[in-house]
Amino acid sequence: MDAWERRRFAALAKAVADDRDQQAFSILFDYFAPRLKSWLMRQKMTSGEAEELVQEIMIVLWHKAYLYDATRSSLSTWLFRIARNRRIDLRRRTGTRTFDETDPTLLPSAEIGADEIIASGDRDAKLRAAVEQLPEEQRDMLRAAFFLGQSHSEIAEATGLPLGTVKSRIRLAFGKLRKMLEQELR
């Protein structure tokens, strides 16, 4: 849109605001309605929803054209901002949530076979045995972090140890567990 069109649209909006000029409104409607509808449909609205919202936006233009300030923005910017805000309001009102039907968290979990249950039990037993072989201070840090769900800061506060020491002990415990479990798997 060039400067001439911006001035022309501003003048038409002023005519609508000041004189309720139906011809000026008609020109603005014919120009902006299809553009607004197209933009709204690109924003994932159906054709019917977009048409209805365009009608609301144009009613705002008719009743509140006096709020438009040509020194602050073009009429196009003002109308598209109204469209954006109305679209957001509509989504909030309807509570429409789109979701992916193939999302794994929405699908029922597959049944676990007996062999997998046994293998899982074996892994758990090996992990527990490896944790028991850790030095007590490292074992306590791991339990607090992973079984009690405490953050490193909470562990440091509860034990009176510096945060760096807590992190180091947990990191050392992971390194030792990795070595023990790798040897176990060989």
One Martini backbone bead per residue (centre of mass of N, CA, C, O) as a GRO file, in nm:
protein
  186
    1MET     BB    1   0.096   0.038   0.025
    2ASP     BB    2   0.067   0.358  -0.041
    3ALA     BB    3   0.045   0.685   0.047
    4TRP     BB    4  -0.214   0.749  -0.107
    5GLU     BB    5  -0.387   0.519   0.014
    6ARG     BB    6  -0.356   0.598   0.308
    7ARG     BB    7  -0.493   0.875   0.278
    8ARG     BB    8  -0.758   0.773   0.161
    9PHE     BB    9  -0.838   0.584   0.399
   10ALA     BB   10  -0.831   0.802   0.615
   11ALA     BB   11  -1.053   0.977   0.486
   12LEU     BB   12  -1.274   0.760   0.489
   13ALA     BB   13  -1.270   0.714   0.797
   14LYS     BB   14  -1.345   1.008   0.865
   15ALA     BB   15  -1.619   1.000   0.721
   16VAL     BB   16  -1.736   0.783   0.899
   17ALA     BB   17  -1.696   0.926   1.173
   18ASP     BB   18  -1.832   1.212   1.105
   19ASP     BB   19  -2.082   1.123   0.870
   20ARG     BB   20  -2.168   0.836   0.805
   21ASP     BB   21  -2.038   0.728   0.536
   22GLN     BB   22  -2.146   0.480   0.326
   23GLN     BB   23  -1.958   0.497   0.083
   24ALA     BB   24  -1.691   0.482   0.237
   25PHE     BB   25  -1.754   0.215   0.374
   26SER     BB   26  -1.787   0.047   0.117
   27ILE     BB   27  -1.498   0.080   0.016
   28LEU     BB   28  -1.361  -0.041   0.267
   29PHE     BB   29  -1.504  -0.311   0.261
   30ASP     BB   30  -1.420  -0.405  -0.028
   31TYR     BB   31  -1.116  -0.401   0.043
   32PHE     BB   32  -1.083  -0.547   0.341
   33ALA     BB   33  -1.256  -0.806   0.371
   34PRO     BB   34  -1.092  -1.009   0.190
   35ARG     BB   35  -0.821  -0.971   0.341
   36LEU     BB   36  -0.914  -1.058   0.619
   37LYS     BB   37  -1.021  -1.336   0.546
   38SER     BB   38  -0.760  -1.452   0.434
   39TRP     BB   39  -0.593  -1.416   0.691
   40LEU     BB   40  -0.775  -1.586   0.881
   41MET     BB   41  -0.745  -1.851   0.719
   42ARG     BB   42  -0.432  -1.863   0.767
   43GLN     BB   43  -0.518  -1.888   1.091
   44LYS     BB   44  -0.723  -2.143   1.096
   45MET     BB   45  -0.991  -2.060   0.973
   46THR     BB   46  -1.286  -2.073   0.871
   47SER     BB   47  -1.485  -1.929   0.650
   48GLY     BB   48  -1.719  -1.866   0.847
   49GLU     BB   49  -1.553  -1.743   1.075
   50ALA     BB   50  -1.419  -1.522   0.908
   51GLU     BB   51  -1.674  -1.375   0.815
   52GLU     BB   52  -1.781  -1.307   1.095
   53LEU     BB   53  -1.532  -1.145   1.187
   54VAL     BB   54  -1.540  -0.934   0.965
   55GLN     BB   55  -1.807  -0.814   1.048
   56GLU     BB   56  -1.711  -0.717   1.324
   57ILE     BB   57  -1.483  -0.533   1.223
   58MET     BB   58  -1.667  -0.348   1.048
   59ILE     BB   59  -1.839  -0.253   1.285
   60VAL     BB   60  -1.612  -0.113   1.427
   61LEU     BB   61  -1.560   0.088   1.206
   62TRP     BB   62  -1.842   0.220   1.209
   63HIS     BB   63  -1.848   0.287   1.534
   64LYS     BB   64  -1.499   0.345   1.572
   65ALA     BB   65  -1.346   0.543   1.373
   66TYR     BB   66  -1.263   0.771   1.582
   67LEU     BB   67  -1.013   0.590   1.698
   68TYR     BB   68  -0.865   0.648   1.455
   69ASP     BB   69  -0.502   0.713   1.396
   70ALA     BB   70  -0.308   0.827   1.136
   71THR     BB   71  -0.039   0.893   1.309
   72ARG     BB   72   0.005   0.582   1.415
   73SER     BB   73  -0.150   0.439   1.162
   74SER     BB   74  -0.278   0.245   0.950
   75LEU     BB   75  -0.575   0.113   0.868
   76SER     BB   76  -0.472  -0.166   0.822
   77THR     BB   77  -0.335  -0.206   1.094
   78TRP     BB   78  -0.584  -0.157   1.268
   79LEU     BB   79  -0.763  -0.388   1.151
   80PHE     BB   80  -0.561  -0.626   1.197
   81ARG     BB   81  -0.551  -0.589   1.502
   82ILE     BB   82  -0.843  -0.646   1.552
   83ALA     BB   83  -0.842  -0.926   1.427
   84ARG     BB   84  -0.640  -1.053   1.613
   85ASN     BB   85  -0.790  -1.000   1.881
   86ARG     BB   86  -1.057  -1.143   1.803
   87ARG     BB   87  -0.936  -1.419   1.753
   88ILE     BB   88  -0.830  -1.463   2.037
   89ASP     BB   89  -1.100  -1.427   2.184
   90LEU     BB   90  -1.244  -1.659   2.044
   91ARG     BB   91  -1.058  -1.887   2.143
   92ARG     BB   92  -1.110  -1.838   2.442
   93ARG     BB   93  -1.418  -1.872   2.445
   94THR     BB   94  -1.429  -2.166   2.308
   95GLY     BB   95  -1.182  -2.351   2.393
   96THR     BB   96  -1.013  -2.431   2.161
   97ARG     BB   97  -0.842  -2.737   2.108
   98THR     BB   98  -0.563  -2.854   1.963
   99PHE     BB   99  -0.481  -3.191   1.860
  100ASP     BB  100  -0.288  -3.479   1.843
  101GLU     BB  101  -0.403  -3.797   1.780
  102THR     BB  102  -0.091  -3.926   1.762
  103ASP     BB  103  -0.019  -3.885   2.039
  104PRO     BB  104   0.127  -4.097   2.264
  105THR     BB  105  -0.020  -3.982   2.528
  106LEU     BB  106  -0.321  -4.067   2.399
  107LEU     BB  107  -0.237  -4.352   2.393
  108PRO     BB  108  -0.247  -4.658   2.465
  109SER     BB  109  -0.074  -4.877   2.619
  110ALA     BB  110   0.112  -5.132   2.579
  111GLU     BB  111   0.148  -5.442   2.638
  112ILE     BB  112   0.331  -5.627   2.862
  113GLY     BB  113   0.547  -5.865   2.858
  114ALA     BB  114   0.688  -6.110   3.044
  115ASP     BB  115   0.983  -6.072   2.946
  116GLU     BB  116   0.989  -5.766   3.013
  117ILE     BB  117   0.933  -5.788   3.314
  118ILE     BB  118   1.181  -5.956   3.383
  119ALA     BB  119   1.396  -5.765   3.266
  120SER     BB  120   1.318  -5.527   3.445
  121GLY     BB  121   1.374  -5.667   3.716
  122ASP     BB  122   1.674  -5.718   3.662
  123ARG     BB  123   1.760  -5.426   3.627
  124ASP     BB  124   1.669  -5.329   3.902
  125ALA     BB  125   1.850  -5.517   4.070
  126LYS     BB  126   2.120  -5.417   3.953
  127LEU     BB  127   2.086  -5.123   4.033
  128ARG     BB  128   2.054  -5.161   4.337
  129ALA     BB  129   2.327  -5.300   4.380
  130ALA     BB  130   2.498  -5.064   4.274
  131VAL     BB  131   2.401  -4.850   4.477
  132GLU     BB  132   2.502  -5.009   4.734
  133GLN     BB  133   2.818  -4.972   4.643
  134LEU     BB  134   2.815  -4.697   4.721
  135PRO     BB  135   2.886  -4.443   4.878
  136GLU     BB  136   2.691  -4.301   5.111
  137GLU     BB  137   2.691  -3.999   5.010
  138GLN     BB  138   2.606  -4.073   4.717
  139ARG     BB  139   2.352  -4.238   4.780
  140ASP     BB  140   2.199  -4.009   4.925
  141MET     BB  141   2.191  -3.811   4.687
  142LEU     BB  142   2.037  -3.991   4.489
  143ARG     BB  143   1.784  -4.039   4.660
  144ALA     BB  144   1.703  -3.743   4.692
  145ALA     BB  145   1.683  -3.678   4.383
  146PHE     BB  146   1.517  -3.953   4.267
  147PHE     BB  147   1.317  -4.045   4.511
  148LEU     BB  148   1.240  -3.748   4.645
  149GLY     BB  149   1.275  -3.492   4.441
  150GLN     BB  150   1.518  -3.321   4.494
  151SER     BB  151   1.700  -3.060   4.473
  152HIS     BB  152   2.012  -2.953   4.496
  153SER     BB  153   1.943  -2.722   4.692
  154GLU     BB  154   1.785  -2.892   4.897
  155ILE     BB  155   2.016  -3.080   4.971
  156ALA     BB  156   2.213  -2.866   5.068
  157GLU     BB  157   2.028  -2.760   5.293
  158ALA     BB  158   1.981  -3.036   5.448
  159THR     BB  159   2.309  -3.102   5.476
  160GLY     BB  160   2.511  -2.839   5.462
  161LEU     BB  161   2.613  -2.836   5.179
  162PRO     BB  162   2.750  -2.752   4.911
  163LEU     BB  163   2.638  -2.743   4.595
  164GLY     BB  164   2.895  -2.854   4.455
  165THR     BB  165   2.909  -3.115   4.622
  166VAL     BB  166   2.645  -3.238   4.538
  167LYS     BB  167   2.703  -3.248   4.235
  168SER     BB  168   2.961  -3.418   4.252
  169ARG     BB  169   2.840  -3.671   4.387
  170ILE     BB  170   2.638  -3.733   4.166
  171ARG     BB  171   2.839  -3.755   3.934
  172LEU     BB  172   3.009  -3.983   4.060
  173ALA     BB  173   2.780  -4.187   4.085
  174PHE     BB  174   2.724  -4.213   3.784
  175GLY     BB  175   3.003  -4.310   3.699
  176LYS     BB  176   3.002  -4.570   3.873
  177LEU     BB  177   2.743  -4.694   3.763
  178ARG     BB  178   2.830  -4.718   3.472
  179LYS     BB  179   3.067  -4.911   3.521
  180MET     BB  180   2.914  -5.137   3.666
  181LEU     BB  181   2.702  -5.191   3.435
  182GLU     BB  182   2.899  -5.249   3.206
  183GLN     BB  183   3.026  -5.499   3.344
  184GLU     BB  184   2.761  -5.660   3.376
  185LEU     BB  185   2.702  -5.675   3.052
  186ARG     BB  186   2.970  -5.850   2.967
   0.00000   0.00000   0.00000
